[in-house]
Each structure stands twice: as C-alpha cells, then as structure tokens.
Amino acid sequence: MKKIIIIISIFLLLQLVSCSKLENSSDLTVRVKNGPFIVSITETGEIRAKNSVVVSTPRSLRSTAKILEIIPEGSIVKKGDFLLQFDADNVLKEIESIQTELDGLNSDIEKSDANHQFLILQAELDLENAETSYKLAEMRLKQIEFESQSRQEEEKLSFKISENSYIEVKERLKLQKITNASERSALMSRYKRVKLKLEKKEDELNNLRIIAPENGLVVYSKIWKGSRWGKLQVGDTPWRGQALIELPDLSEMEIETSVNEVDISKINVGMKVNIQLDAYRDKTYSGEIRDIARLARTSDMSEDVKIFDVTIKVVGADEKMKPGMTSKCEIIINEYKNVDYLPVEALFSEDSLSFVYVKDKIGYHKEYLKIIDKNDIHVAIKGKIAEEKIYLYNPENGKE
C-alpha cells in the first residue's frame, strides 16, 4: 500500500512540473522598452596608419652591404633616431685607397707648382737679361751715328740679335705660363675626379647608418632571400632601393573595412562609428567615415558578393592601437535618444501592415503599430502599448 501511495505521489508531482513548464512555455511575452535606440551596420576592419614612410636601401650604395645591426621591430622612434647599420668594412677600404690616391695627386700638384714656379722665375730672369742686352744694344746703336759704315752695320746686327733674343725670351715666358697652366689644369681635373669619387664613397659610408626620416612605429618589411620571402634581419644583404622598414605614424590612425552593396546606400561620409579592438574589448573608440569607394569590387569570400571599400578615421587613438590589428566597426545609421522598442520576434505583418499580439484577459488581440526604425535585434515603434505584455510568437498557431 505504501508503495502505491509513493508511486501516485511521484506521478502527481511529475504532472505538476509538466503543467508548470507548459504554462511557462506558452507565456513567452515581453513589455515594450523605452530608451536609446541605435540602427547600425557592423563590419570587421583592419587598423592602419593614415601616414606612413618607407625606408629603403640607399641607391647610393655601389656594392652589396650586409646588415650588422637593426632596431627591434615594434620600437617607437622619433625623427633622427637610429634604425639600421650596414657593414662598412668594404667601403672603408675603398675610402682608404681613394684617399691614398688623392694624397698622391695632392703631392704631385705641390711638386708641379714648385717646378712651375722655378721655371717661371728662370724665364723671368732670362727675360730681364735679354731686355737689358736689348736696351744696351739700342743705346750703342744711337751712339755710333757718326762712326764708320762698317761699325754701324756691326752694331745694327748686334742690336737685331739682342732684339730677336729679347722677343724670343719674352714669348718663351708666355709659353711657359701656358704650359704650366695646362699641366696644373690636367692635374687639378684628375684631383677633382678622385675627390668627387671620395665624396661619393663618404656619402655611401654615411648612408650605411640609416636614421628615421619621421616619427613612427618600426615595422620590418619582407625581402627576397634567394628562394623565399622573409622579414628583415641581421645578416641580410638587400639590394639597392629595396624597402627595409615602414614607419607608420601612430598619431593619426584609420581603419580599412568594406560594406556590402546592399547596405552601401545607408551610409555617408561623416557618419559616426563605434570601434572595438579584438585585442582590447574593454574600450570603445570613436570614429567617423572618411571615404567611401566610388566603385564596387568582388569580395574575397565570394565572387557573387559585391562590396565597397570604406575608410574610417579614428578619433582619439592611443598606444594600444597598432597597425594590422583587427577591429569591429559599428557604423551608426540612425540614433534615437528616447524611443519605444521591442524584439523583432514580436513583430508580425499582413497586407504591408505591422502588428503585435497583445496579451489580454481573454487571451490576446492584435495591435497595429507604426514602425519608426529597426535593427537586427529590435524594432522602434510608435503606439500605446507600453504597459502591455506582448507575445514573442504567434498565439494563433498555438506554438512558439
């Protein structure tokens, strides 16, 4: 008898629990809420710097240079800070060789100048002597006006010889000056060529130490390493003009994202955007749409989907925000400060009219509403049902 009573008790208890569950399941209702209401589109984007400078291997390098030292990736640098040092041994040896050649040329010029000075001095003395002889011969010629004819002819001949000698020595001095100038010009031309060569090598030496042209974050570039692409590292020998380091300016950041062509008509430049970084979900950043592409492109996910690239300006970026980070961008289409709204599951329609099922004492009745706006979760409405319970399903079908 006891067993029968226990079994009946258990049965009644199960029935009670079952009825309770059934009653709860048939009473899935909500009330209209009131408050801020946001209509938005959420897209995934990637952080990047608006401005960025690429540092490349100097084109002045005449030979392949090995990287000896490089600043750690992720460092924040200021304009003028050290970035990278190439091996300078080969360039230093070339500079030493060129300097030796230049010193030799400088010595040759000094010797040449000394020799030229001596030759000019000797030529000037010869000219002075020839001029003296010429003047003496001229004086004697004037003094023998009344002497014999033979004596006059002899002095005339002597004067002619002195005159010719004077002219010859005078021309020789001019020629010596021209020769000296020509020889010095040739030496100086060679000296200048070698000096220019030295200056280029010195520039090359200076360029082996690369400094930051602007402020930014150090990001290594990928370079070709013979059989594969890889990030820059000590020991690499990049070719001239190859990108080595990128310096994005962290003071002004932006996000590159895309919007489906179905939604593109809803957005405009200047719209506000709420931004969250995947790495830091505890903070929301502000932004605004800076640019919308004029032409659509095919999505990387599907050739049937067309998207428009959108650039978002970040307002108030901080040190947490780094290029390459993934972010969630909520583009605010419309924003209401105070409006009634309810879940989209509670809304039904017939003949293009929207309504809800309102619970009443008898059971339920339809209440037609004016739709103000809606998002993926809620719908903003205008009506007088704020205090009523509204079904989240169609009670006419008797199921959720």
C-alpha positions in Angstrom: 0.0 0.0 0.0 2.8 2.3 0.9 4.4 1.7 -2.5 1.2 2.6 -4.3 0.9 5.8 -2.4 4.6 6.7 -3.2 4.1 5.9 -6.9 0.9 8.0 -7.1 2.7 10.9 -5.3 5.5 10.8 -7.8 3.1 10.7 -10.7 1.2 13.8 -9.4 4.5 15.6 -8.8 5.6 14.9 -12.4 2.3 16.1 -13.7 2.5 19.3 -11.7 6.0 20.0 -13.0 5.0 19.2 -16.6 2.0 21.6 -16.4 4.1 24.3 -14.9 6.6 24.0 -17.8 3.8 24.0 -20.3 2.3 27.1 -18.8 5.6 29.0 -18.8 6.4 28.0 -22.3 3.0 29.3 -23.5 3.6 32.6 -21.8 6.7 33.9 -23.7 5.9 37.6 -23.5 7.8 40.9 -23.2 7.0 44.5 -22.5 7.9 47.5 -24.6 11.1 49.1 -23.5 12.0 52.8 -23.7 15.4 54.4 -24.1 18.2 55.0 -26.6 17.9 53.1 -29.9 20.6 52.6 -32.4 20.4 51.4 -36.0 23.8 50.3 -37.2 25.9 48.2 -39.5 28.7 46.2 -38.0 31.8 45.3 -40.1 35.2 44.0 -39.4 38.2 46.2 -40.3 41.9 46.4 -40.0 43.8 49.2 -38.3 46.4 51.2 -40.3 48.2 54.5 -40.1 46.9 57.3 -42.3 50.5 58.4 -43.0 53.4 56.0 -43.3 57.1 56.4 -44.5 59.0 53.6 -46.2 62.8 53.4 -45.5 64.7 51.7 -48.3 68.3 50.6 -49.0 70.1 53.8 -50.2 70.6 53.8 -54.0 74.0 55.4 -53.5 75.3 52.0 -52.3 77.7 50.8 -55.0 78.0 47.3 -53.6 76.0 44.8 -51.6 76.2 45.6 -47.9 75.3 43.2 -45.0 73.1 44.4 -42.2 75.1 44.4 -38.9 72.5 45.9 -36.5 68.8 46.8 -36.6 66.4 48.4 -34.1 63.9 45.9 -32.7 60.6 45.7 -34.5 57.8 47.4 -32.7 60.0 50.2 -31.4 58.6 53.7 -31.5 61.1 56.2 -32.9 61.4 59.9 -33.4 62.9 61.7 -36.4 66.6 61.3 -36.4 66.7 58.1 -34.3 68.9 55.1 -35.3 67.2 52.4 -37.4 69.8 50.2 -39.1 73.6 49.8 -39.7 75.2 48.2 -42.7 78.7 46.6 -42.7 81.1 49.4 -43.6 84.4 47.4 -44.0 84.4 47.3 -47.8 83.5 51.0 -48.1 86.2 52.0 -45.6 88.8 50.1 -47.5 87.7 51.8 -50.7 87.8 55.2 -49.0 91.3 54.5 -47.7 92.5 53.5 -51.2 90.9 56.6 -52.8 92.4 58.8 -50.1 95.9 57.5 -50.8 95.4 58.2 -54.4 94.2 61.7 -53.6 97.1 62.4 -51.3 99.5 61.3 -54.1 97.8 63.7 -56.5 98.0 66.5 -54.0 101.7 65.8 -53.6 102.1 65.8 -57.4 100.3 69.2 -57.6 102.5 70.7 -55.0 105.7 69.4 -56.8 104.3 70.6 -60.1 103.5 74.0 -58.6 107.1 74.3 -57.2 108.6 73.3 -60.5 106.4 75.7 -62.4 107.4 78.5 -60.1 111.1 77.7 -60.7 110.6 77.6 -64.4 108.7 80.9 -64.4 111.4 82.5 -62.2 114.1 81.3 -64.5 112.2 82.5 -67.6 111.7 85.9 -66.0 115.4 86.2 -65.2 116.2 85.3 -68.8 113.8 87.9 -70.0 115.3 90.5 -67.7 118.8 89.8 -69.1 117.5 89.7 -72.6 115.8 93.1 -72.1 119.0 94.6 -70.6 121.0 93.4 -73.6 118.4 94.7 -75.9 118.5 98.2 -74.3 122.3 98.3 -74.3 122.4 97.4 -77.9 119.8 100.1 -78.6 121.9 102.7 -76.8 125.1 101.7 -78.6 123.3 101.9 -81.9 122.4 105.5 -81.2 126.0 106.4 -80.1 127.6 105.3 -83.4 125.8 107.6 -85.7 129.0 109.3 -86.8 131.2 106.2 -86.9 132.2 104.3 -89.9 129.7 102.5 -92.1 131.1 99.0 -91.1 130.9 99.9 -87.5 127.3 101.0 -87.8 126.4 97.8 -89.7 128.1 95.7 -87.0 126.1 97.5 -84.2 122.9 97.2 -86.2 123.4 93.5 -86.5 124.2 93.2 -82.8 121.1 95.2 -82.0 119.0 92.9 -84.2 120.3 89.8 -82.4 119.5 91.4 -79.0 116.1 92.4 -80.2 115.3 88.9 -81.5 116.6 87.3 -78.3 114.5 89.6 -76.2 111.4 88.8 -78.2 112.2 85.0 -78.1 112.7 85.0 -74.3 109.5 87.1 -73.8 107.5 84.6 -75.9 109.1 81.7 -74.1 107.9 83.1 -70.8 104.3 83.4 -72.1 104.6 79.8 -73.4 105.9 78.6 -70.1 102.9 80.2 -68.3 100.5 78.5 -70.7 102.3 75.1 -70.3 102.3 75.4 -66.5 98.6 76.3 -66.5 97.7 73.4 -68.8 99.7 70.9 -66.7 98.1 72.2 -63.5 94.7 72.1 -65.0 95.2 68.4 -66.0 96.4 67.6 -62.5 93.5 69.5 -60.9 91.0 67.9 -63.2 92.2 64.4 -62.1 92.3 65.6 -58.5 88.7 66.8 -58.6 87.5 63.5 -60.2 89.2 61.5 -57.4 87.9 63.9 -54.8 84.4 63.5 -56.1 84.8 59.8 -56.0 85.9 60.1 -52.4 82.9 62.3 -51.5 80.5 59.7 -53.1 82.1 57.0 -51.0 81.9 59.1 -47.9 78.2 59.7 -48.6 77.9 56.0 -49.1 79.5 55.4 -45.7 77.2 57.9 -44.1 74.2 56.2 -45.8 75.2 52.8 -44.3 73.9 54.2 -41.0 70.1 54.7 -41.6 68.2 57.1 -39.3 64.4 57.7 -39.1 63.2 60.3 -41.5 60.0 60.8 -39.5 58.3 59.7 -36.2 56.7 56.3 -36.3 56.5 52.6 -35.3 59.2 50.3 -36.6 57.7 47.6 -38.9 60.0 45.3 -40.8 59.5 44.7 -44.5 59.7 41.4 -46.2 62.6 40.9 -48.6 63.6 38.3 -51.1 66.2 35.9 -49.6 67.2 33.9 -52.6 64.4 31.3 -52.5 61.8 32.8 -50.3 60.3 36.0 -48.8 61.2 36.7 -45.2 61.2 39.5 -42.7 64.3 41.7 -42.5 67.0 40.5 -40.1 70.7 40.9 -39.2 72.9 39.3 -41.8 70.6 40.1 -44.8 72.1 41.8 -47.9 69.2 43.7 -49.5 69.7 45.3 -52.9 69.6 49.0 -53.7 66.2 50.7 -53.4 64.6 47.7 -51.6 62.1 48.6 -48.9 63.5 47.7 -45.4 61.4 49.3 -42.7 58.0 51.0 -42.7 57.3 53.8 -40.2 53.6 54.3 -39.7 52.7 57.5 -37.9 50.7 56.5 -34.9 49.4 60.0 -34.2 46.6 59.5 -36.9 45.1 56.1 -37.4 42.3 54.8 -39.7 40.5 51.6 -40.4 40.1 49.9 -43.7 36.8 48.0 -44.0 34.1 47.2 -46.5 30.3 47.3 -46.7 28.1 45.1 -48.8 26.4 46.7 -51.8 23.0 46.0 -50.2 23.9 48.4 -47.3 26.0 51.0 -49.1 23.1 53.3 -49.7 22.6 53.6 -46.0 25.9 55.1 -45.2 27.5 58.5 -45.9 30.8 60.2 -45.3 30.9 61.8 -41.8 28.8 59.1 -40.1 29.8 58.2 -36.6 31.4 54.8 -35.9 31.9 52.9 -32.6 35.2 50.9 -32.7 36.3 48.0 -30.6 39.7 46.2 -31.0 39.6 42.4 -30.9 42.6 42.5 -28.6 41.1 45.0 -26.2 37.3 44.6 -25.8 37.2 46.7 -22.7 37.4 50.0 -24.5 35.3 51.6 -27.3 36.9 54.2 -29.6 35.1 56.8 -31.6 35.5 57.3 -35.4 33.8 58.6 -38.5 33.6 57.6 -42.1 36.3 59.4 -44.0 35.9 57.9 -47.5 33.7 55.6 -49.5 34.9 53.9 -52.7 33.1 55.0 -55.8 33.3 51.6 -57.4 32.4 48.2 -56.0 34.7 45.2 -56.1 34.3 41.5 -55.7 34.5 40.1 -52.2 37.4 37.9 -51.4 34.9 35.4 -49.8 32.6 35.1 -52.8 32.6 36.2 -56.4 28.8 36.8 -56.2 29.2 39.3 -53.5 30.0 43.0 -54.3 31.4 45.3 -51.7 32.6 48.9 -51.3 35.8 49.8 -49.5 35.3 52.2 -46.7 37.9 54.2 -44.8 37.1 55.2 -41.2 39.0 57.9 -39.3 39.8 57.0 -35.7 39.3 59.8 -33.2 41.4 59.6 -30.0 43.8 56.7 -31.0 46.1 55.6 -28.2 49.2 53.5 -27.7 47.1 50.3 -27.7 46.1 50.8 -31.3 48.7 49.3 -33.7 48.7 48.8 -37.5 47.4 45.4 -38.5 45.0 44.9 -35.6 41.5 43.6 -36.3 38.6 45.8 -35.1 34.8 45.7 -35.0 33.3 48.8 -36.5 29.7 49.7 -35.7 28.6 52.3 -38.2 25.8 54.4 -36.7 23.0 54.8 -39.4 20.4 56.3 -37.1 20.4 57.1 -33.4 17.4 57.9 -31.2 17.7 59.2 -27.6 14.3 58.2 -26.4 12.0 55.8 -28.2 9.9 52.7 -27.5 11.2 49.4 -28.9 10.7 45.7 -28.7 12.3 42.5 -30.1 11.9 41.8 -33.8 10.4 38.4 -32.9 7.3 40.1 -31.6 6.5 41.9 -34.8 4.2 40.4 -37.5 2.8 41.8 -40.7 -0.2 41.4 -43.0 -1.1 43.4 -46.1 2.0 45.5 -45.5 0.7 46.5 -42.0 2.8 45.7 -38.9 1.2 44.5 -35.7 1.9 42.6 -32.4 -0.1 40.2 -30.4 -1.0 41.8 -27.1 -2.0 39.6 -24.2 -5.3 40.5 -22.5 -7.8 39.0 -20.1 -9.5 36.9 -22.7 -6.3 35.8 -24.4 -4.9 38.1 -27.0 -5.6 40.7 -29.6 -3.8 42.4 -32.5 -2.4 45.8 -32.1 -1.3 47.7 -35.2 1.8 49.8 -34.9 3.8 52.4 -36.8 7.4 51.3 -37.4 9.9 54.1 -36.8 13.1 52.1 -37.5 14.7 48.8 -36.8 18.0 47.0 -36.4 19.0 43.3 -36.3 17.6 42.8 -32.8 14.9 45.3 -32.0 12.3 47.4 -33.8 11.4 51.0 -32.8 7.7 51.6 -32.7 5.1 54.3 -32.1 1.9 53.2 -30.3 0.1 53.0 -26.9 1.1 49.5 -25.6 3.9 50.4 -23.3 2.3 48.7 -20.3 1.0 45.7 -22.1 2.5 42.2 -22.4 3.4 41.3 -26.0 3.8 37.7 -27.3 7.1 36.7 -28.9 5.3 34.2 -31.1 2.0 33.8 -32.9 -0.5 32.6 -30.4 -2.9 31.8 -33.2 -0.7 28.9 -34.1 -0.6 27.7 -30.5 3.2 27.3 -30.6 6.3 29.3 -30.0 
